[in-house]
Amino acid sequence: MSDSTFAIGLGIGTKNSEGTWLEVFYPSPIVSPEKSIIDAVLESTNYEGGNATLVLDESDLNRLHLALLKAGHIELGERASRLKASSQPVVLCVLASDEAPANPAEVYLKLQLISHRQVQPHQTKLDGMFGLLVNTAWTSEGPIDVRELADRQLDARMAGRTIEVFSVDKFPKMTNFVVPTGVRIGDAARIRLGAHLAEGTTVMHEGFVNFNAGTLGTSMVEGRISAGVVVGNASDLGGGCSTMGTLSGGGNIVISVGEECLIGANAGIGIGLGDRCTVESGLYITAGAKVAVLDENNDVVSVVKARELSGQSDLLFRRNSETGAIECKTNKTAIALNEALHAHN
């Protein structure tokens, strides 16, 4: 086994009646754990190296507790001891290398690493994850395989209870697993697990952040950050605006938003933005849209497809109010976020 391990998680999981993992909660996953932690795991469990997902029993946890204490990892050792009281399966997931996930437990570890800010979007392999995850009802009585939901609802009603279903999805909301420090979230249901919210981010009630996407610095999010999209520091996504994600069939352009950008209300982008760019409210720029490039005198220098401007900085995109043509010119002003809104998140 390599001297360096990609990640490790110790937590609690839920299975369906077929024994398939519905979800796993890792309270404190670790990227690049110290070798002494992996040595303790090798010494005390059935882990033999490589990428592996194990279910630990009480004797495993006792041995792991002692091995971690001996290695000086007091907090992690005490966590192992505490988990002995769990009525749900205790899961140990070790990723010796960053490969495409092999089971739902590995997917959940990687998504939580992103939401814990230990890994940024696009920095871990998630290939094939959709085929591994079970469509799940996220309910007032925990996750339930949607195929088993009707029987569980009947059992609950027979006992005088009603199961409330909050969503039916392969992804849960992030805040049931991770609540990052220094953020404000208007509606937690609109942030999927695997979102990356940097310190100082505010997501208003109509904002949405998908998995493997999010902010890299202080930002105001009142629009949609789609899967795979990252937003740089001090940028503002106005109400109702949209970013075309990597799952939207928009070609092979990776959409990102640089620093100090403004995407106006109800606007949208299918191209990347560099730093200090502004998109006028109501304007949606697709990669193939024709854009008139203007000089300082507002004369047309050239007409290009928007994808040719993807990722460039200091641009203002607007629509000509008389002709309806999309225009682009040098952006002479950068936005300034209201610091008071983000200083005490």
N, C-alpha and C positions, 0 to 999 in steps of 0.2 A: 504494500500500500504506500502511496505517496506520503511524504512527510507533511504535506499541507492538505487540509480538508476544506471543501468549499463551504459547507454549512451543516449545522446540527440542530435538531429541535426535539424537545421533550414535552409532551402534552397529552391531551385527552381527545379521543375520537368518538365518532358515532357511526355505526354501521346500519345497513338495512337488513331485512330478514334473510337476504342471500349472502350476507357477510361482506358486502362491498362497502368501502368507506364512503360515507356521505360528506363528512367534513372532519377536520382535525384542528384543534385549537392549541397553538404553541405560545404560551405566555411570554417567553423570552428566548426566541430563536437566536442563534449565534452564527455570524459569518466568520469564516477563517478561525475556528476555535483553536485554542492552544493544544499542542500535541499531548499535553498531560491529560486533557479532557478525553481525547480519543483513546489514550492508553487506559484510562479508568473504565471506559466503555468496553474496550476489548477484554479487560481483565474480569469484568463483573457480569457481562451479558453474553448472549449467543452471537453477538456481532463478530463477523470474521473478516471485515474489510469490504471495500467497494460501496456502492450505493445500496442502501438497505432500509427496510421498514420493519420494525419489530414490535410485537406486543409484549410488554413486560409484566410479569406477575409480582407478587409481594416479595418473594425471595430475590428476584432480580433487582427490585428496587432497594431492598436492604443492602445487597452487595454493592450496588451502584452508589448508594448514599455513603457507605464507608469508604469506597475507593475515591470518590470525589473529595471527601473531607481529608483523606490522607494526602491527596494531591494539592490541597490548599484551596479548593473551590467550594468555600463554605456555603454561599448562597445557592449554588446549583445543587449541592449535596442535600441541603435542607428541602429544596423543591422536590427532589426525588423521594425523600422520606415522606413529605406531605401527600404526595400522589398515591401513597398506599391506601388512603381512605377513599379513593375514587370508586364509584360503582360502575363507571364507564371504562372502556379499555384504555390503558395507558400506552401511549405510542412513543417509540423512539425512532426518529428518522435521521439517518446519516447520509449526507451527500458527499462522497469522497471527491467527486468531480462534478462540474456543472454540465450535465447532459440533459437531453429531453426527458421530461418526467416519465416515470414508468407506472405510476399509480396515483390515485387522488391524494394520498398523504404527502407525496412529494410535491404535487401541485400546490397544496395548501401551505406547505412550508415556503415555497418560493413566493407565493402571493403575499404572505405575511412579512417576508423579508423586505419586499418592496414597500409595503405600507408602514413598516417600522423604520424606513429610510436607511436600511442597511445595504440595500441594493437599489440603484436607480432604474427607471424604466429602460428596457432594451439591454440591460446588463446581465440578464440571466435567460437561459433557454427555456421557452415555454411551448415548444413545438408539440403539436398533438394533444394539447391539454383538454380541448373540448370533448374529444372522444373518451377521455378518462373520467370526466365528471358526470355525476348522476343528476338528472333534473330533480330538484328538491323543493318541497314546500317548506318555507321558513315560517314557523308557527309559534304561537304562545307556549307550546310544549316542546319546542326545539325543532331540529330538522327532521323531516319525514320524507322518505321516498314518495314521490307524487303518486306512484302506482299503488302505494299502501295507504294513501291518505284517507280514502273513504272508510276503510275498516277502522282506522284509528279514530276518525270522527264519530263513527257509530259507537265504538267502545266508550268514548268520552261522554257522549250524550246519555248512554245507558247509566253512566255513573254520575249524571247530573252536571256535567261540565260541557263547555263549548270550546272547541279549538279554533282560535282566530288565526287565519292565514294572512301573513303580511305580504308575501310575494311567492311566486313560483319561478325559480331560476336556477341555473347551474352555479351562480355566484351569489354569495350573501352580501349584505351591506358591510362595509369595512368596520364600522364602529362596534359591531358585535364581537370583533376579534382584535382590533387595534384602534386606539384613540391617540393619535400623535400629539405631542406637546406643541403649544403655541399656535393652534389653529382655531378657527370658528367655522361651524357648519350649520347652516340654517335648517336643512332637512337631511338627516343622516341616511334616509333611504335612497338618496340620490348619489351616494358615494359607494362604489363597488369595492369589495376586497381586491387588493392589488393596485389600488390608487396610491400615488405618491404625493402627499401634501407637505410641502416644505414649511418650515417655521415662518410664521407671519402670514400664512394664506388665509383668506376669508372666502368661503363658498356660501353665497346667498341662497335663498330658498329655491330659486329656479335654476341654480347652477347644477351641473352634473359632471362627475369625473369617473371615467371608466377604468378598467384594470390596465396595468402596464402603461400608465399614462399619469399626467399630473403636473405639478408645479415644482420648479427648482429654486424658487426664492419667494420673497414677499409678493403676493399677487391678489387681485380681486377677481373672483370668478362668479359672474352672473349668467354665463352661457355654458356651452357644452364642450368639454374636453373629451374627445372620442378616444377609443382604444389606440394606444401607441403614440399619442400626441403629448409632447412636453412643452411647457410654457416657462420662459425665462423670468428672471427676477424683475420685479417692478412693472409687470405687464397687467393690463386690464382687459377682461373679456366682458363686453357689455351685455345687457339683458337680452336673452333670446338668440345670441349669436352662436355660431356652430363652427367646429373644426372637423374636416373630413378625416376619419380615422383610417387605420391600416386595414380594416375589415370592410371598407365601404366600396371596394371595387373601383377606386379612383386612380388606378395605375400604380407604379412602383415608387412614386415620390413619398418619402417619409416626411410627414407634416410636423413641423415644429414652429414655435413662436419664440422669437428672441427676447432680449431685454428691452424694457421701456416701450412696449408696443401697446397699441389700442385697437381692438376690434370692436367697432361700434355696434350699437343695439341692432339685433336682427340681421347682422352681416354674417359672412361666412367665408372660409378659405379652403381651397383644395390645393393650395401650394404652401410651402414654408415661408415664413417671414424671418428676415434677419433682425437686427436691433433697430429700435427707434422707428418702427413702421406704424402707419395708421391706415385702417380700412374704414371708409365712410359707412355710416349707419345704413343698413338695408342693402348693401352691395355684397353679392356672393361671387367670389372669384374662383372659377373652376380652372383646372390646369390648361384646358384647351381654349379658354376664352381669349379673344383678340383684345389687346391692350394698346392704346395709343400712348407712346412715351413722349412727354412734353419737355421742352427746355424751360429756362427761367422766364421766357417771354410768352409761355403757354402755346408755343408753336409745336406742331407735331414733328418729332425727329424721326420716328420709326413706328411701325406697328408690329408687335410681336405676340406670340402666344404667352400666356401668363406663366407657364412652366419655365420659360427662359429667365424670368425674374425671381424664381423661387430661391429663397435664402438670402437675397440681397438686402442690405441695410439701408436705412434712411430713405424710405419710399412712402409716398402718400398715394393711396388708391382711392379714386372717386369716380362717380358717374356724371358725365356731362348732362346738365339739367335740360339742355335744349335738344341735343342729338341722341341722348341715351347711351353714347359710347363710353366704354370704360377707359379711364385715363390714369396715367401714373406720372408723378413728378417728384422731385426731391422734397423730402419731408424736413422742414426747417424747425419743427418744434417736437420735443419729446414730452410724453405725458409725465405727470407727477402724481403718484398715489398720495392720498391723504394719510400721513403717517399715524395720526391719532386713531385711525380705524384699525390699524394692525399692530400697534405698539404693545398692547396689553392682552393679546390673545391667550 
